[in-house]
């Protein structure tokens, strides 16, 4: 009787490919589901301000005037209830947008400070989606989980690229989309969409991870390319009244050409008054430039964020790139479209797997 032929082992490269294919499939169907749902929320949030004004048209029916007397009234009235900062009225949203310690927001008329709207993630769909997109509704723990899922998603994208990569000269053939049979259709839709839009998908994913681990990314980038945080000056405690009209006027001219965007509400005896500005050339919609004044209105620090070295500018670019604040309306719509891609890849990947499994 002839001896049985020894079992042949598959080549190492094929075994590696099989393992990576298995990882790509099951991470896509598990962590990929959370990633896809959070990305859908991101698509909606790209148009957060537009949708907010559509829901509450009273917010758009004002002139964008930042009156120091109104600001003084708002701080005196709402600081005891946790008010920590306010966005100044602007063309896009011509009302005071106030941020509170517990995460809720309130909106006030620029003319007289009348309360126009109260929002929290408990009663507002857009803020609920924001909480889901940022930390999966889980606070600090949710953000850490989201960071892990983000890294897994980056790995999944790169594995997908490896599995797609064709032999030399067959790149266009590998991108071809087929109408049938179903197994081939779902596979080609999945891989072609993923590869064609991979740069934008990878950009959105990496910048999202970069915001979760902002301190680590900033440290690495500044070590490699230079830059450092600018420390605000420490002023002695002082409970003298602040002339907010004068403070706004001084902050506006401290950095020529910059848009005054946000004011931090000082503690009753805090000596410094801090503003955020968007300098010319800055991508961040609120700006990373800062002006610090004393309570008597003297400018003690004015820093234009465009003067940062490359590493710090790179770390500060994560947020505006992630939300589509760079490149005008075209990039905004492209960012929203990319937010739909993870769900498309999840569905087409699942349909491919189900069809292939059914043929076995």
C-alpha positions in Angstrom: 0.0 0.0 0.0 1.4 3.4 -1.0 2.3 5.8 1.7 0.0 8.9 2.1 1.5 12.0 0.5 2.7 14.5 3.2 0.4 17.6 3.7 1.8 20.6 1.9 2.0 23.8 3.8 0.8 27.0 2.1 3.5 29.6 1.5 4.2 32.0 4.3 3.0 35.0 2.3 -0.3 33.3 1.7 -0.7 32.4 5.4 0.0 36.0 6.4 -2.6 37.2 3.8 -5.2 34.8 5.2 -4.6 36.0 8.8 -4.8 39.7 7.7 -7.9 39.0 5.7 -9.5 37.4 8.8 -8.5 40.3 11.0 -9.8 42.8 8.4 -13.2 41.0 8.3 -13.8 40.6 12.0 -12.5 44.0 13.1 -14.6 45.5 10.4 -17.7 43.8 11.6 -17.1 44.6 15.3 -15.1 47.8 16.0 -15.9 48.9 12.5 -19.6 49.1 13.4 -18.9 51.7 16.2 -16.5 53.5 13.9 -19.2 53.7 11.2 -21.9 55.0 13.5 -19.6 57.6 15.0 -18.6 58.7 11.5 -22.2 59.1 10.5 -22.6 61.5 13.5 -19.5 63.4 12.3 -21.2 63.9 8.9 -24.1 65.6 10.5 -21.8 67.7 12.8 -20.0 69.1 9.9 -23.1 71.2 9.4 -23.7 71.8 13.1 -24.1 75.6 13.0 -26.2 75.5 9.8 -28.6 72.9 11.3 -28.7 74.8 14.6 -29.9 77.9 12.8 -32.4 75.9 10.8 -33.8 74.4 14.0 -33.8 77.8 15.8 -34.1 80.6 13.3 -34.3 83.2 16.1 -30.5 82.8 16.5 -29.9 84.2 13.0 -32.1 87.3 13.4 -29.5 89.6 15.0 -26.6 91.8 14.1 -23.3 90.3 15.2 -22.3 93.0 17.7 -20.2 92.3 20.8 -21.3 94.8 23.4 -19.0 95.0 26.4 -21.9 96.1 28.7 -24.0 93.0 27.6 -20.9 90.8 28.2 -20.5 92.2 31.7 -24.2 91.5 32.5 -23.9 87.9 31.2 -20.8 87.2 33.3 -22.3 88.7 36.5 -25.6 86.8 36.0 -24.3 83.4 34.9 -20.8 82.9 36.3 -22.2 81.6 39.6 -24.1 78.9 37.6 -20.9 77.6 36.0 -20.4 79.9 32.9 -16.8 79.3 31.8 -16.5 80.9 28.3 -18.4 82.7 25.6 -18.1 82.8 21.8 -18.5 86.4 20.6 -21.3 87.1 18.0 -20.0 86.6 14.5 -21.5 86.5 11.0 -22.0 82.8 11.0 -23.7 82.8 14.4 -24.6 86.3 15.5 -25.4 85.6 19.2 -23.4 85.0 22.4 -22.7 81.2 22.7 -22.0 80.4 26.3 -20.3 77.2 27.5 -21.0 75.9 31.0 -19.0 73.5 33.3 -21.6 70.7 33.0 -21.4 70.7 29.2 -24.6 72.5 28.4 -24.8 75.7 26.2 -26.9 78.8 26.3 -27.4 81.4 23.6 -28.0 85.1 24.3 -29.2 88.1 22.2 -26.3 90.4 21.4 -28.4 93.5 22.0 -29.6 92.9 25.6 -28.4 89.5 26.7 -31.8 87.9 26.7 -31.7 84.1 26.9 -32.7 82.7 23.5 -31.9 79.0 23.8 -30.8 76.4 26.3 -29.2 73.2 25.0 -27.7 70.1 26.5 -27.0 66.6 25.2 -30.0 65.4 27.1 -32.5 67.4 25.1 -30.7 68.4 21.9 -30.0 65.9 19.1 -27.0 67.8 17.7 -25.3 68.0 21.1 -26.2 64.3 21.7 -24.5 63.4 18.4 -21.5 65.6 19.4 -21.1 63.7 22.7 -21.4 60.4 20.9 -18.9 61.4 18.2 -16.4 62.7 20.7 -16.5 60.2 23.6 -19.2 57.6 22.8 -21.4 59.2 25.6 -18.9 57.8 28.1 -16.9 60.8 29.2 -13.2 60.2 29.8 -13.6 56.4 29.7 -15.5 56.6 26.4 -12.9 58.8 24.9 -10.2 56.3 25.8 -12.3 53.5 24.2 -12.8 55.7 21.2 -9.0 56.2 20.9 -8.4 52.4 20.9 -11.1 52.0 18.2 -9.4 54.8 16.2 -6.1 52.9 16.3 -7.8 49.7 15.2 -9.5 51.6 12.4 -6.2 53.0 11.2 -4.8 49.4 11.2 -7.9 48.1 9.4 -7.5 50.7 6.6 -3.9 49.9 6.1 -4.6 46.1 6.1 -7.3 46.7 3.5 -4.8 48.6 1.3 -2.3 45.7 1.6 -5.0 43.1 0.7 -6.0 45.2 -2.3 -2.5 45.9 -3.6 -2.2 44.3 -7.1 0.7 43.0 -9.1 2.6 45.7 -11.1 0.6 46.9 -14.1 -2.8 45.8 -12.8 -3.8 48.9 -10.7 -6.6 50.0 -13.0 -8.0 46.5 -13.4 -8.0 46.1 -9.6 -10.1 49.3 -9.3 -12.7 48.2 -11.7 -16.3 47.9 -10.3 -18.4 45.0 -11.4 -22.2 44.8 -11.5 -22.3 41.0 -10.8 -22.3 38.3 -9.7 -23.1 39.5 -6.1 -19.9 38.3 -4.5 -17.8 40.1 -7.0 -20.0 43.2 -7.0 -19.8 43.7 -3.2 -16.1 43.0 -3.2 -15.2 45.4 -6.0 -17.5 48.2 -4.5 -15.9 47.7 -1.1 -12.2 47.7 -2.2 -12.5 50.3 -5.0 -14.3 52.9 -2.8 -11.9 52.3 0.0 -8.8 52.7 -2.1 -9.9 55.7 -4.1 -11.0 57.6 -1.0 -8.3 56.2 1.2 -6.3 59.5 1.6 -9.4 61.4 2.9 -10.5 58.5 5.1 -7.0 58.1 6.6 -6.8 61.9 7.1 -10.1 61.9 9.0 -9.2 58.9 11.1 -5.7 60.0 12.0 -6.7 63.5 12.9 -9.5 62.0 15.1 -7.0 59.8 16.9 -4.7 62.8 17.1 -7.3 64.7 19.0 -7.9 61.9 21.5 -4.2 61.6 22.2 -3.5 65.3 21.6 -0.8 65.6 24.3 1.2 62.7 23.0 0.9 63.7 19.4 1.9 67.3 20.2 4.9 66.1 22.2 6.1 63.9 19.3 5.5 66.6 16.6 7.2 69.4 18.6 10.1 67.2 19.4 10.5 66.4 15.7 9.6 69.7 14.0 9.9 72.3 16.8 7.5 74.4 18.8 6.1 74.7 22.3 3.1 75.9 24.2 3.0 79.6 25.1 2.5 80.0 28.8 0.0 82.7 29.9 1.5 85.2 32.3 0.5 84.8 36.0 -1.0 88.0 37.4 -1.6 88.6 41.0 -5.1 88.1 42.4 -7.3 91.2 41.9 -10.9 91.8 42.5 -11.1 95.2 40.7 -14.0 95.5 38.3 -13.3 94.8 34.6 -14.4 97.3 32.0 -15.4 94.8 29.4 -16.0 97.4 26.7 -12.4 98.5 27.0 -11.2 94.9 27.3 -12.9 93.9 24.0 -11.5 97.0 22.3 -8.0 96.3 23.5 -8.1 92.7 22.5 -9.3 93.5 19.0 -6.3 95.7 18.2 -3.7 93.6 20.0 -3.1 91.3 17.0 -3.7 93.3 13.8 -6.2 91.6 11.4 -7.2 88.9 13.9 -10.9 88.1 14.6 -11.9 88.2 18.3 -13.6 84.8 18.8 -13.9 83.7 22.5 -13.5 85.1 26.0 -12.8 83.0 29.1 -14.7 84.0 32.2 -12.3 84.8 34.9 -12.8 83.9 38.6 -13.9 86.8 40.8 -10.4 87.5 42.0 -8.4 86.3 39.0 -6.0 88.9 37.7 -5.9 87.9 34.0 -8.5 88.3 31.3 -8.0 85.9 28.4 -9.3 86.0 24.8 -9.0 83.6 21.9 -8.5 85.1 18.4 -8.3 83.7 14.9 -5.3 85.4 13.2 -5.1 85.7 9.4 -4.0 82.4 8.0 -5.1 80.3 11.0 -7.2 77.2 10.1 -8.8 76.7 13.5 -12.4 78.2 13.4 -12.0 79.8 16.9 -8.3 80.4 16.5 -5.3 79.5 18.7 -4.0 83.0 19.0 -4.3 84.5 22.5 -4.5 87.9 24.2 -4.2 88.3 27.9 -5.0 91.6 29.7 -4.9 92.8 33.2 -8.1 93.8 34.9 -7.4 97.5 34.2 -7.2 96.8 30.5 -3.5 96.6 29.8 -2.3 94.0 27.3 0.2 91.8 29.0 0.5 89.2 26.3 -0.5 89.0 22.6 0.5 85.9 20.7 -0.2 85.2 17.1 -0.4 81.4 16.6 0.9 81.6 13.1 4.3 82.4 14.6 4.5 78.9 16.1 7.1 76.5 14.8 6.1 73.7 12.4 5.5 71.0 15.0 3.0 73.0 17.0 1.2 74.2 13.9 0.9 70.6 12.8 -0.6 69.5 16.1 -3.0 72.4 16.0 -4.1 71.5 12.5 -5.8 68.2 13.6 -9.1 69.8 14.6 -9.7 72.1 11.6 -8.7 69.3 9.2 -11.0 66.8 11.0 -14.1 69.0 10.9 -13.5 70.3 7.3 -12.7 73.9 8.4 -9.9 74.1 5.8 -10.5 74.6 2.1 -14.0 76.3 2.1 -17.3 74.7 1.1 -15.8 72.1 -1.1 -13.7 70.6 1.7 -16.7 70.8 4.1 -18.8 68.7 1.8 -16.0 66.3 1.1 -15.5 65.8 4.9 -19.2 65.1 5.3 -19.1 62.6 2.4 -16.1 60.8 3.9 -18.1 60.4 7.1 -20.5 58.2 5.1 -17.7 56.0 3.8 -17.2 53.8 6.9 -20.8 52.7 6.9 -20.6 52.0 3.1 -17.5 49.9 3.6 -19.2 48.1 6.6 -22.3 47.2 4.6 -20.5 46.2 1.4 -18.0 44.1 3.4 -20.8 42.4 5.3 -22.7 41.6 2.1 -19.5 40.2 0.4 -18.9 38.0 3.5 -22.5 36.8 3.6 -22.6 36.0 -0.1 -19.3 34.2 -0.1 -20.2 32.3 3.0 -23.5 31.2 1.4 -21.6 29.7 -1.6 -19.6 27.4 0.6 
